[in-house]
Amino acid sequence: MDDIKRRERMYRSIIGQLLNDGYMAIAKSLTAQVKPLNPCTPSEFLFKAFSAGVDQVEQEKLDQSYYPNSIDSVAPGSGIDLEFESDVQILSPEAMQYETCYVTAHKAPTRTATFSKNGQYIATGSVDTSIKILDVERMLVKSILPSDINAMVENTNQGMADHPVVRTLYDHVDEITSIEFHPTQQILVSGSRDYTVKVFDFTKSSAKRASKTIKEVERVRSLSMHPTGDYLLVGTYHPVIRLYDLETFQCFVSCNPADQHKGPINCLSYNPTGNIYASGSKDGAIKIWDGVSNRCVATYPEAHDGYDVCSAVFSRNGKYLLSSGKDSVARLWSLAAPGRPVLVYTGAELSGKQAHQAQAVFNHTEDYVLFPDEQTVSLCCWSARTAERQRLLSLGHQGPARRIAHSPTTAAFITCSEDFRARFWYKSPVSD
Amino acid sequence: DYVPERIRKLESRVKDNEFDVDAWNGLIREAQTHPIEKARKTFERLVTQFPTTGRYWRIYIEQEMKSRNYEKVEKLFQRCLMRVLSIDLWKCYLSYVRETKSGLSSYREKMAQAYDFALEKIGMDIMSYQIWADYVAFLKGVEAVGSYAENQRITAVRRVYQRGCVNPMINIEQLWREYSQYEQGINAIIAKKMLDDRTRDYVNARRVSKELEAMTRSLQRHNPATPPCGSAEEAKQVSLWKKYIEWEKNNPLRSESLTVISKRVMFAYEQCLLCLGHHPVWYEAAQYLSSTSKLMQEKGDTNSSKILSDEASSLYERAISSLMKSNMLIHFAYADFEEGRMKHDKVHTIYQRMLDIKDCDQTLTFIQYMKFTRRAEGIKAARLVFKKAREDTRIRFHVFVAAALMEYYCTKEKQIAFKIFELGLKRFGHEPDYLLSYIDYMAHLNEDNNTRVLFERILTSTSLSSDKSGTIWDKYLEFECNVGDLSSLLKVESRRQDAFKSEYEGKSTCLLIDRYRFLDLYPCPTDILRALGYKESRSSNKPTISMLNPSSASVEAAGGTSIDDAGMKKAGFAIPDISQMIPYKPKLRASKFPSSPWRGIPCSWTSGDTNEEHAPAEIIQPFVKIDDLMDKFADCSLPSEEDWLKQVNSGGGGHTFSVSSGQSNLRFAGVKRSSSRGDSDDESSVNSRSSVPPVHDIYRARQQKRVK
């Protein structure tokens, strides 16, 4: 009730301000729509309240402002937050500036990839049932050295000691559909079409086989690990989202069956604190779940005009959700204002509808949104705050890019494609 | 002056944190687009902020070069070249010499000098191949008329090649190949001997090159030096640098010359200091130099020993005049080092320089200075330092305590120490810590009555505010417990209670505990202590005790720790509450969705408490009646192998099977079971289930054929 009253007052003061500033026509039409109880008088109240509010917000921001030399600041910048002014200076590179640093090939289409939380490792998974773990630093070294030196290093057979592919894991018998790293330990979890979720401990360099297996009864499509690494969400072809306790391997679901999706689960992702997670389904809906009780707290039906939802990721502050669907449009949702997206990133759909799933991701500073376009095999890039389109980056794959994952810490991402290859892209921070 | 909004923001970021590298990079990019006259100010600020970053110097110099301000460039090189051993910067220097001096008549000499100079300084760098190759090319290109000149040229080229081919770096093979060709081109017979003589050294250097490359690979050598921030990335870099230096110390070249080893190690240290200049690596580098110097001394090489020792001194000097300007640790280490070399004048200047720094706490500096003068020049000189310290406003009470104890321990003059304490009392009478030190001193003298008088004086004086007097009261009580009789003990106790009437209201038992406790021993268990409210009364009154006696603090905190530990790991994360959810056992369901006939039988690995009642509505299971199923198995007739293969290979059949749709599927399952039954126990049949093959699996089909 209090909220409604306050809102009423806000609209009254908007009209008052408009009258005060001489925008009679707008004020009149707004009055006609809002229908306030009492007639509004011209006043400067809104401006005063705004000024006071801005001062306070800025003060708050100053208090918790970003110091590069403190321990908590992981990535550069503070990430996307539309509540603060939108003319944040962008220092991170746009997609166009990235360059391929390293290419690794599987024996079949490569369809999934992920970064570890510290940005040190990448894992790629393929239809050929193998998982490769790549060391980011080693890939960079390979690309920085001139090629003749590389040849020399390989000839002298020191190559194996610092080869970028640090592990190759074979334990599945069908396509790998999803991979997740443990946030702190050298543990990798993979889901496959062979109805299993496997846990790999890759501490030892000889690691090949899974240390533990969860047997599912459906093709696994998506995984998300709780930020503590103790729980795992599993999405399968079946609509019920499973939560596994990784210590006991027990399975739990929401206590209300009506919470669940009506179609296969395409994507799952926890927010950075683990109090909320999001799911996207083939039924076209995005659901927001409470991470503690595992109950569905919000549903965005037909989030992508009824098309499959292909990806949903949270911003670092957990305030926003970035989703993409088979309509080739990426949308940014504010959790505070459900119902409609706050920003829509369009343009990728112009080249034609996509047949496969693709993901929209943030770059590491959340200044840009990246989305691979299937028809032109290029990467679309938008400014995250304004949805303004940036230049395209041609991905150089021979087939559609099926997965993109951006590093959480540096300007680097990986794209996986039907042409069996995974390309690692990087933009060196050194200004030249 | 118009300044774009973007730049203003960057400037304000830099103002907030002058080591904000990202913001600086933005400013640099901006400055590069402006003419040098306008940008010079920014560049000057940049190189003052990051004096050891070769890249920044290079950008500045290149900008000046563009406008052909060669005099300015020359000056800039003078400022940075010797201190910043960055390969990029030196390459830039060589190209500058090449560009500007080519018109001069003395070009050849100048250029050769520059190359020699560069190789001397930076030739050890792993990326220095280009400089070596350029030098050789330059020498080869010099015109030589007459056989004498030609011979000279050959000697010069050969000299550079021979130095280069034993110098570990990337691309050393290339240099060796070129050298071989060169020698072959001159005289094939001599060449063989020349090359054979050097092959061993070259192979050795090549091996070290590989190791060096592996060692330095992950080092971020171009990182600007910033103060330690404790990030993981930084910790990694520090450990990598340590590893690299340690590797150099282990003499990878297996050289017998101590000079060569120490030169290489110092080069590694210099490289490290470019990036980690704000870390106390300076001390380690100087320590290495002085220990090498001692080794030299033992070997009887007094001259080199002296040079190294001077180098250590100049390294310290560089540290305290650049990035370590206000670091006490390096100053003290430098002072001790000079003291070891008996250069007392120098030590005095070092301390004086530290003291000249305004706005910083000089307590510790004075204490160390006093200790030094006492050691080196005796107590009289130390007293003079103490006198100076007393006149300084930036000191805290510690100086008085140190001075008094020094008098007591060194000169054994109780009276002087006593006077100093009294002097300090006037200035720091409000500091409980100072008072406690004074009391401790008195108590140790075993002058009970004097100590009592002191207690009374402190507690009755007005300089000590009553909320700070708690520790003094505690101390008094303890003192009386140890030396006094019961009546004086009780008296102090009741006075203390009066002093803190409101806090001790109804807690007289707590006071009793204070009377009996000794070190970390308490007269009753901690549970009772907490029940009495003992913890609160103590922690509010005696914050310092817990520092002096950590074990008692841990007893107090013991109740809370276990909870904290568990909570720590998960701090800040929301944890799923499984009591609000229902256990779930994934099972195969009716063929509502397209499905494969190969779906496994639900496995029984979940615990027994699975609640099927709560299974979501739309996935109601087709419950199988086991007996009926077994009957079906018994009744069904197996198809012949040919039929079955035909079915599989044609591909169409497999898709339409489903659990509920009847006979053919059951038969199908029967085939599979029988094939696995032959060779296995339960365990392996579980495995074979887990690796359910795809539908069109010709390999599997053939295998099954073989089993039959």
Boltz contact constraints between the chains, C-beta under 6 A:
constraints:
  - contact:
      token1: [A, 67]
      token2: [B, 17]
      max_distance: 6.0
  - contact:
      token1: [A, 68]
      token2: [B, 20]
      max_distance: 6.0
  - contact:
      token1: [A, 69]
      token2: [B, 229]
      max_distance: 6.0
  - contact:
      token1: [A, 71]
      token2: [B, 230]
      max_distance: 6.0
  - contact:
      token1: [A, 76]
      token2: [B, 22]
      max_distance: 6.0
  - contact:
      token1: [A, 89]
      token2: [B, 6]
      max_distance: 6.0
  - contact:
      token1: [A, 89]
      token2: [B, 9]
      max_distance: 6.0
  - contact:
      token1: [A, 91]
      token2: [B, 22]
      max_distance: 6.0
  - contact:
      token1: [A, 91]
      token2: [B, 26]
      max_distance: 6.0
  - contact:
      token1: [A, 137]
      token2: [B, 218]
      max_distance: 6.0
  - contact:
      token1: [A, 141]
      token2: [B, 217]
      max_distance: 6.0
  - contact:
      token1: [A, 149]
      token2: [B, 170]
      max_distance: 6.0
  - contact:
      token1: [A, 173]
      token2: [B, 691]
      max_distance: 6.0
  - contact:
      token1: [A, 215]
      token2: [B, 603]
      max_distance: 6.0
  - contact:
      token1: [A, 216]
      token2: [B, 586]
      max_distance: 6.0
  - contact:
      token1: [A, 217]
      token2: [B, 586]
      max_distance: 6.0
  - contact:
      token1: [A, 217]
      token2: [B, 587]
      max_distance: 6.0
  - contact:
      token1: [A, 217]
      token2: [B, 588]
      max_distance: 6.0
  - contact:
      token1: [A, 227]
      token2: [B, 573]
      max_distance: 6.0
  - contact:
      token1: [A, 228]
      token2: [B, 570]
      max_distance: 6.0
  - contact:
      token1: [A, 228]
      token2: [B, 573]
      max_distance: 6.0
  - contact:
      token1: [A, 231]
      token2: [B, 576]
      max_distance: 6.0
  - contact:
      token1: [A, 240]
      token2: [B, 616]
      max_distance: 6.0
  - contact:
      token1: [A, 251]
      token2: [B, 584]
      max_distance: 6.0
  - contact:
      token1: [A, 252]
      token2: [B, 578]
      max_distance: 6.0
  - contact:
      token1: [A, 252]
      token2: [B, 581]
      max_distance: 6.0
  - contact:
      token1: [A, 252]
      token2: [B, 583]
      max_distance: 6.0
  - contact:
      token1: [A, 252]
      token2: [B, 584]
      max_distance: 6.0
  - contact:
      token1: [A, 253]
      token2: [B, 584]
      max_distance: 6.0
  - contact:
      token1: [A, 255]
      token2: [B, 581]
      max_distance: 6.0
  - contact:
      token1: [A, 255]
      token2: [B, 582]
      max_distance: 6.0
  - contact:
      token1: [A, 257]
      token2: [B, 616]
      max_distance: 6.0
  - contact:
      token1: [A, 257]
      token2: [B, 617]
      max_distance: 6.0
  - contact:
      token1: [A, 260]
      token2: [B, 616]
      max_distance: 6.0
  - contact:
      token1: [A, 273]
      token2: [B, 573]
      max_distance: 6.0
  - contact:
      token1: [A, 273]
      token2: [B, 574]
      max_distance: 6.0
  - contact:
      token1: [A, 274]
      token2: [B, 573]
      max_distance: 6.0
  - contact:
      token1: [A, 274]
      token2: [B, 574]
      max_distance: 6.0
  - contact:
      token1: [A, 275]
      token2: [B, 574]
      max_distance: 6.0
  - contact:
      token1: [A, 291]
      token2: [B, 574]
      max_distance: 6.0
  - contact:
      token1: [A, 292]
      token2: [B, 574]
      max_distance: 6.0
  - contact:
      token1: [A, 292]
      token2: [B, 577]
      max_distance: 6.0
  - contact:
      token1: [A, 293]
      token2: [B, 580]
      max_distance: 6.0
  - contact:
      token1: [A, 294]
      token2: [B, 581]
      max_distance: 6.0
  - contact:
      token1: [A, 431]
      token2: [B, 25]
      max_distance: 6.0
  - contact:
      token1: [A, 431]
      token2: [B, 29]
      max_distance: 6.0
